[in-house]
Amino acid sequence: MAEMPSASGMGRLIAIHLFENFKAHRTNIYIGEPDADYFEEGIWRSEGDTVKLILMSTAQPPVEVELIFSLDCNGLTAFKYDETRSGQKGIIFTRIPNHHKQGDFRQ
């Protein structure tokens, strides 16, 4: 998993899990700031080479997040999302080894 910058700490790690039942999870781990970590869950769907996630944060108040990715053999590349929450465009989530049944992607 690669690190991303964070505004107030040493960086963060993000993992996206796409399950066979079309449920999705995104885990956000802030390095050195355990109280800042958060988790989102929701649904996903694919249309051709595009994957759309609709997630609801567990933060208070909850926030709905929509992310759209292009899909290729290497993983997911973000091209539509809220950059103020997620950073720069074009973030690539690579697929973790194929022995996992669900579609797990990590940046």
Stockholm file with secondary structure:
# STOCKHOLM 1.0

chainA/1-107         MAEMPSASGMGRLIAIHLFENFKAHRTNIYIGEPDADYFEEGIWRSEGDTVKLILMSTAQPPVEVELIFSLDCNGLTAFKYDETRSGQKGIIFTRIPNHHKQGDFRQ
#=GR chainA/1-107 SS CCCBCCSSSSCEEEEEEECTTSEEEEEEEETTCGGGCEEEEEEEEEETTEEEEEEEESSSSCCEEEEEEEEETTEEEEEESCHHHHCSTTCEEEECCTTSSSEEEEC
#=GC SS_cons         CCCBCCSSSSCEEEEEEECTTSEEEEEEEETTCGGGCEEEEEEEEEETTEEEEEEEESSSSCCEEEEEEEEETTEEEEEESCHHHHCSTTCEEEECCTTSSSEEEEC
//
